[in-house]
């Protein structure tokens, strides 16, 4: 039974590390840009938009172009956040490639 106890102990430790990683990642803020810096979006680690900055040059464009720039900047920030989250998770879990929402059944 020692092996099972060791496995259970290691699993609980991994669960603790995952929870720490999730809390750390929520605090991250990532910037996304589009149109050569015409629009910038800041996302938090839980994918909420914190701010949107639209340059004066972008404001001269029609609404459809501005919308496209905002979407592109958000998508850029989202991609950057996924990379950063993956890096942080890998660092905290010792290189295990676990999904951010990984949960153990206990």
C-alpha positions in Angstrom: 0.0 0.0 0.0 3.0 2.3 0.3 3.0 2.9 -3.5 -0.6 3.9 -3.4 0.0 6.3 -0.5 2.9 7.8 -2.4 0.9 8.2 -5.5 -2.0 9.8 -3.6 0.5 12.2 -1.9 2.1 13.1 -5.2 -1.3 13.6 -6.8 -2.4 15.9 -4.0 0.8 17.9 -4.3 0.2 18.2 -8.1 -3.3 19.4 -7.4 -1.9 22.1 -5.0 0.6 23.2 -7.7 -2.2 23.4 -10.3 -4.3 25.6 -8.0 -1.3 27.9 -7.4 -0.7 28.1 -11.2 -4.3 28.9 -11.9 -4.3 31.7 -9.3 -1.0 33.1 -10.6 -2.2 33.0 -14.2 -5.4 34.9 -13.3 -3.1 37.8 -12.2 -1.2 38.0 -15.5 -2.0 40.9 -17.9 -1.1 40.5 -21.6 -1.1 43.0 -24.4 -2.3 42.3 -27.9 -1.8 44.7 -30.8 -3.1 45.1 -34.3 -2.7 47.3 -37.3 0.9 48.3 -36.4 -0.1 49.4 -32.9 -3.3 51.2 -34.1 -5.2 49.2 -31.5 -4.0 47.6 -28.2 -6.0 45.3 -25.9 -5.0 44.3 -22.4 -6.4 40.9 -21.2 -6.2 39.5 -17.7 -5.2 35.9 -17.1 -8.9 34.8 -17.1 -9.5 36.3 -20.6 -11.3 39.4 -19.4 -10.6 42.7 -21.3 -9.0 45.2 -19.0 -8.5 48.0 -21.5 -8.7 48.9 -25.2 -6.6 51.7 -26.6 -7.5 53.0 -30.0 -5.0 55.4 -31.6 -6.1 58.7 -33.2 -5.1 57.3 -36.6 -7.4 54.3 -36.1 -10.3 56.5 -35.0 -10.2 58.1 -38.5 -11.2 54.8 -40.1 -14.7 53.6 -40.6 -16.4 51.6 -37.9 -16.0 48.2 -39.7 -12.2 48.6 -39.8 -12.0 49.7 -36.2 -14.1 46.6 -35.2 -11.7 44.4 -37.2 -8.7 46.0 -35.5 -10.2 45.4 -32.1 -11.0 41.8 -32.8 -7.5 41.3 -34.2 -5.9 42.9 -31.2 -8.0 40.7 -28.9 -7.0 37.6 -30.8 -3.4 38.6 -30.6 -3.7 39.1 -26.8 -5.5 35.8 -26.4 -2.7 33.9 -28.3 -0.1 35.7 -26.2 -2.0 34.8 -23.0 -2.2 31.1 -24.0 1.6 31.0 -24.6 2.3 32.8 -21.3 -0.1 30.6 -19.4 1.4 27.4 -20.8 4.9 28.7 -19.9 3.8 29.4 -16.3 2.0 26.1 -15.9 5.0 24.2 -17.2 7.3 26.1 -14.9 5.2 25.4 -11.8 4.4 21.7 -12.6 8.0 20.8 -13.5 7.4 20.5 -17.2 4.3 18.4 -17.2 2.0 19.4 -20.1 -1.3 19.4 -18.2 -4.3 21.5 -19.3 -4.9 24.7 -17.2 -8.3 23.4 -16.1 -6.9 20.0 -15.0 -8.6 18.6 -11.9 -8.0 15.4 -10.0 -11.0 13.3 -9.0 -10.6 14.0 -5.3 
